[in-house]
């Protein structure tokens, strides 16, 4: 894959690609039942809610912060905020969206307090297990062209550098769109902004990546 194909793929992500499912949907009957019971003080119902969403919360925090320790801190803080504020949940949006909004706000605070580490791993956690974001640039087979292999290594480094140079919000939108598979409308809801603002943020991130990739596009 060439550098231009990388950026073209990012551009194409805005053009109506369907995201993984339930984030923008209303609350399902089983989850609604658990939430209402937890709002009445049922500790077992709240524990079931935590178990239902704990892995997705931890995975999201790990992908955004690239630090197991920071991700665990976010996990604990997120569910503490859920516990404290569950009474205010009004069922007018997906519980998943509401929960992700809490997680992303905590992660944004973390990212703003520190520079994103340059040595962070390119590996991200997905529902299907860990994947390397740069796998698509690896040459297959032992007889790969050495020049092509070197070019791919340079491209990988440039892409990692481009992602590192994004602002916390740009990185957040980029990660949620391309590695969590969320639609821009859902991302806007999570970040307390509009779908159009999320789209503009993703556009800025893509433009920055174009600039950093330079001769590779």
C-alpha positions in Angstrom: 0.0 0.0 0.0 1.4 3.4 -1.0 1.2 6.6 1.1 -1.4 8.1 -1.1 -3.5 4.9 -0.7 -3.2 5.3 3.1 -4.6 8.9 3.0 -7.2 8.0 0.4 -8.4 5.2 2.6 -8.7 7.7 5.5 -10.7 10.1 3.3 -13.0 7.3 2.2 -13.8 6.5 5.8 -15.9 9.7 6.0 -18.0 8.7 3.0 -20.8 6.8 4.7 -19.0 3.7 5.9 -21.2 1.9 8.3 -19.8 1.5 11.8 -20.1 -1.3 14.3 -23.5 -1.2 15.6 -25.1 -0.3 18.8 -23.3 2.9 19.8 -25.9 5.2 18.3 -28.9 3.0 19.0 -31.4 3.4 21.8 -31.1 1.2 24.9 -32.2 -2.4 24.5 -34.8 -3.9 26.9 -32.3 -6.1 28.8 -29.9 -3.2 29.4 -32.7 -0.9 30.2 -33.9 -3.4 32.9 -30.4 -3.5 34.4 -30.1 0.3 34.4 -33.5 0.9 36.0 -32.7 -1.7 38.7 -29.3 -0.1 39.3 -30.9 3.3 39.6 -33.1 1.9 42.3 -30.0 0.8 44.2 -29.6 -2.8 43.0 -25.9 -3.5 43.4 -26.1 -6.8 41.5 -27.7 -5.1 38.5 -24.9 -2.5 38.5 -22.3 -5.2 38.7 -23.9 -6.9 35.7 -23.7 -3.6 33.8 -20.0 -3.3 34.6 -19.4 -6.8 33.4 -21.2 -6.2 30.2 -19.1 -3.2 29.3 -15.8 -3.5 31.1 -13.8 -5.0 28.3 -14.9 -2.4 25.7 -14.1 0.4 28.2 -10.6 -1.0 29.0 -10.0 -1.6 25.3 -10.9 1.9 24.3 -8.8 3.5 27.1 -5.8 1.3 26.1 -6.1 2.3 22.5 -6.3 6.0 23.2 -3.7 6.2 25.9 -1.3 3.3 25.0 -0.6 2.7 28.7 -2.0 -0.3 30.6 -1.6 1.6 33.9 -3.4 4.7 32.6 -6.1 2.6 31.0 -6.8 0.9 34.3 -7.0 4.3 36.0 -9.5 5.5 33.4 -11.5 2.2 33.7 -11.8 2.7 37.5 -12.6 6.4 37.2 -15.2 5.8 34.4 -17.2 3.3 36.3 -17.0 5.4 39.5 -18.5 8.3 37.5 -21.2 5.9 36.1 -22.1 4.8 39.6 -22.3 8.4 40.8 -24.3 9.7 37.8 -26.4 6.7 36.7 -29.5 8.3 38.3 -29.2 11.1 35.7 -29.3 8.7 32.7 -32.6 9.5 30.9 -32.7 6.8 28.2 -32.7 9.3 25.4 -29.5 7.9 23.9 -27.6 4.7 23.8 -26.1 3.7 27.2 -23.0 2.7 25.2 -22.8 6.3 23.8 -23.3 7.8 27.3 -20.6 5.5 28.8 -18.1 6.2 25.9 -18.6 9.9 26.4 -17.5 9.5 30.0 -14.5 7.4 29.0 -13.4 9.7 26.1 -13.7 12.8 28.4 -11.4 11.2 31.0 -8.9 10.1 28.2 -8.9 13.6 26.7 -8.0 15.0 30.2 -5.2 12.5 30.4 -3.9 13.4 26.9 -4.0 17.1 27.6 -1.9 16.6 30.8 0.9 14.9 29.0 2.6 14.6 25.6 1.7 11.4 23.8 4.7 9.1 24.1 6.6 8.7 20.9 7.6 5.1 21.7 4.1 3.9 22.1 3.1 0.7 20.4 1.3 0.6 17.1 -0.7 -2.4 18.4 -4.4 -1.7 19.2 -6.9 -3.9 20.9 -10.0 -4.9 19.1 -13.0 -7.1 19.8 -11.2 -9.8 17.7 -7.9 -9.4 19.6 -4.8 -7.3 19.2 -3.8 -6.0 15.7 -0.9 -4.0 14.5 -2.1 -0.8 12.7 0.9 -1.1 10.4 0.5 -4.7 9.4 -0.9 -3.6 6.0 2.6 -2.2 5.2 4.5 -5.4 5.9 5.8 -7.2 2.9 4.6 -10.8 2.5 7.1 -13.6 1.8 10.8 -13.9 2.3 11.7 -12.8 -1.2 10.5 -9.2 -0.8 12.3 -6.5 -2.6 14.8 -4.9 -0.1 14.2 -1.4 -1.4 10.5 -1.9 -1.1 10.9 -3.2 2.4 13.0 -0.2 3.4 10.4 2.1 1.9 7.7 0.4 3.9 9.6 0.8 7.1 10.1 4.5 6.4 6.4 4.9 5.6 5.4 3.1 8.9 7.6 5.5 10.8 6.0 8.5 9.1 2.5 7.3 9.8 3.3 6.7 13.5 4.9 10.2 13.7 1.8 11.7 12.0 -0.6 10.1 14.5 1.6 11.3 17.4 1.5 14.9 16.2 -2.3 15.1 16.2 -3.9 17.1 18.9 -5.7 15.1 21.7 -9.1 15.8 20.1 -7.9 15.0 16.6 -6.4 11.8 17.8 -9.5 10.9 19.7 -11.7 11.4 16.6 -9.2 9.5 14.4 -9.0 6.6 16.8 -12.8 6.3 17.3 -13.5 6.5 13.6 -10.8 4.2 12.2 -10.0 1.8 15.0 -13.3 1.7 17.0 -15.4 1.8 13.8 -17.8 4.5 15.1 -19.8 6.8 12.9 -19.1 10.5 13.0 -22.6 11.2 14.5 -21.8 8.9 17.4 -18.4 10.4 17.8 -19.9 13.9 17.9 -22.3 12.8 20.6 -19.6 11.3 22.7 -17.5 14.5 22.5 -20.4 16.8 23.1 -20.2 18.3 19.6 -21.9 18.0 16.2 -21.4 15.4 13.5 -20.1 18.2 11.3 -17.5 19.3 13.9 -16.3 15.7 14.2 -16.1 15.5 10.5 -14.0 18.7 10.3 -11.7 17.4 13.1 -11.2 14.2 11.2 -10.5 16.3 8.0 -7.8 18.3 9.9 -6.2 15.1 11.1 -6.1 13.7 7.6 -4.6 16.9 6.3 -1.9 16.8 8.9 -1.1 13.3 8.0 -0.8 14.3 4.3 1.7 17.0 5.4 3.8 14.7 7.5 3.8 11.9 4.9 5.1 14.3 2.4 6.9 12.5 -0.5 5.0 9.3 0.4 1.7 10.6 -0.9 
